[in-house]
Amino acid sequence: MKTNNKEQGQKGEDIAIKYLKKLKYKILERNYAKKTGEIDIIAKDKEIVVFIEVKARKSDNYGNPSDAVNTAKQKNIIKTALLYQSINKLNNTQFRFDIVEVFMHKKDKINHLINAFWID
């Protein structure tokens, strides 16, 4: 059965959440969406709030999954994260931006890029 990109994305996020929970991350939000953009997963790693973009791929045909998180995508994630931080009054909270790559064609292998990008 062929899956579409949305189904593949959801499956990739499910795999990423399972992986993050094994690492003792606390999942705060999933598919957090505002006008500024969407963040796939917002989690807590000890005291750090982590904004996570998940990229799942079924082949290597288009390069590394993280390559799809270009500058424009990063800016939207950052804007949305700053809005989340403001709404939830997390002024003194440390945060970071991660990318979780899920290689579905390699038995759901995961590559977790910690501090994948940051605010300029």
C-alpha positions, 0 to 999 in steps of 0.5 A, a space after each residue: 500500500 502506498 502512503 502519502 506524504 502526510 501519512 508518512 509524516 505522521 508515521 515518522 512523528 510516531 517513531 520519533 516520539 517513541 524514540 524521544 520517550 525512550 530518552 526520557 523526553 516529556 512530550 508537551 505538544 504535537 503538531 503545534 500550529 500558529 499563523 507563523 508555522 508549525 512545530 512537529 514536536 515540542 518536548 522537554 529534555 530535563 529543563 530544556 524545552 526542545 522544538 523538534 522538526 521531524 523529517 521521514 524518508 522512504 529512500 535516499 533519493 532526495 538527500 538527507 531528510 534534514 536538508 529539507 529544513 532550509 533557512 525559510 523553514 527554520 525561520 518559521 519554526 523559530 517564529 513559532 517557537 518564540 510565540 510558544 515561549 511568549 504564550 506560555 511565559 517561558 521567559 527564563 527557560 532554556 530552549 533549543 532546536 533539534 531535527 529528528 531524521 527517520 529513515 523508514 527504508 532502513 528499519 526506522 533508523 533515527 538520526 537525532 541532530 541536537 542543536 540543529 539550528 539556532 536563532 541568529 
